[in-house]
């Protein structure tokens, strides 16, 4: 079985956030969704759990940071092409997010842009030419 990642994010408006993530390409999984959480699927191995603040507090007593003012992580998803990178960022912007809160990265073989979701969480979208990836072993 491939390793999976589940990114948990506190959100202020679950319905708005669910619609936002659907607009950028995630699919809501009803088996992991209720009135306190939306399980959003980007791929077979990448999932995001959108959690109301009350639900979030069931997992940790640490305070929820205001992601509009503070950053703790930069999340990054890969895209199949440069055009897909820009298309996803434009979808995010049209759905109420903020396009390019971090600098656009264009190195020729690698291209990246970013967006902020309605709660201020930053997602980078990047494409890299597969032939430019050095072998690892």
N, C-alpha and C positions, 0 to 999 in steps of 0.2 A: 504494500500500500504506500502511495506517495505521501510524503509529509504534507500537512495542511496548515494553513494559518487562519486564525480567527481574530480579526481586529475588532476590539470592543470600543465603541465610541459613545460618550454621553451626549445626548441631544436634548434641546429645549422643547422641540415640537416634533413628536414622533411622526405624525402624518406628513408634515412638510418635508422632513428629512427622508422619509421613505420615498416620497415622490421625487425628490432630488436625486437620490441614488438610482432610482429606476430610470430617470432621464439620462444619466451618464452610462447606462448599460447594465446595471446590476438587476437581478431578478429576485423578487421577494419569495422566500421559502415559507409557506404557511405553516409548515410543521414546526418551525422555530420562531414563530411570530405570534404576538397577542397584543393586548392594549398597553404593554410595558416595553415591548421589544419587537424589532423587525430583523429577521435573519435575511441578509442580503447576500446573494451569490454572484461573484464575479466570474468564477470558473470552478472546476471540480476541486481545486485546491485552495482557492482564495475566497474567504467569506468575511463579511463585516456584520457585526451585531450592533445595531443602533439601539441604545438603551435610554429610557427616560432617566432623569436624575434620581428618582426614587429607586428604580431598579439598579442603577449603577452603584448606589450606596449599599446594596446588599453584598457587593463584591469587595469593597474597600472603604475604609473609614477616612482615607486621604481626601482632602478637599478637591472638588472639581475645579480645574483651572478654566479661566475664560480664554478660550483659544483665539479670540479676536485680539487679545492683548498679550498673551503668552504662548510660547510654542514649546512642546515637550518632545514631539516627534514630527518627522516629515515622512509621510507614507509614499510609496512609489509603486506604480503598476507599469508593466511593460505594454507596449502597443506593437502592432504588426508593421507599421510604417510611419513615416513622418506625417503623412496626411491624417492617419488615424489619431496621432497625438493631438494635432490641432483640432480635429473634429470633436474629440472628447472634451477638450477644454472649452470649445465653443458651446457644446451642449450644456456643460456645467454653468457657463455664464448665462445662457438663455434660461436656465432653470432656477436662477436666483443666486448662483455662486459668484465668486470673484475670480476673474481670469488673471493669471500670471502674478500672484502675490510674491513669487520669488523670481529671480532673473531667468529669462529664456536661456537655455544652454544649446549651442549649436557648434559642434566640433567636426562637422562633416560626416564622420562615421557614427556619431551619436547625436540625437536631438531630443531635447526635453523641454516641456512646459509644465505649468502647474495650475491648480485651482484651489480655492477655499470653498468648503461647503457652507451652508447657512450658519453653522455653529463656529466657523473659523478654523476647522481642521484642514490642514494643507495636504493635498495629494499631488504628487508629481507624476506625470505621464511621460514615459521615455521610450524611444526606439533606438536600437543599436544595430548596425549592420552585422549580421551573424558572422561574416567572414573576418571581421575586425576583432572578434573575441578570441583572446589567446587561449590555447589549450591549457587545461589544468590536469594535474594528475597526482 
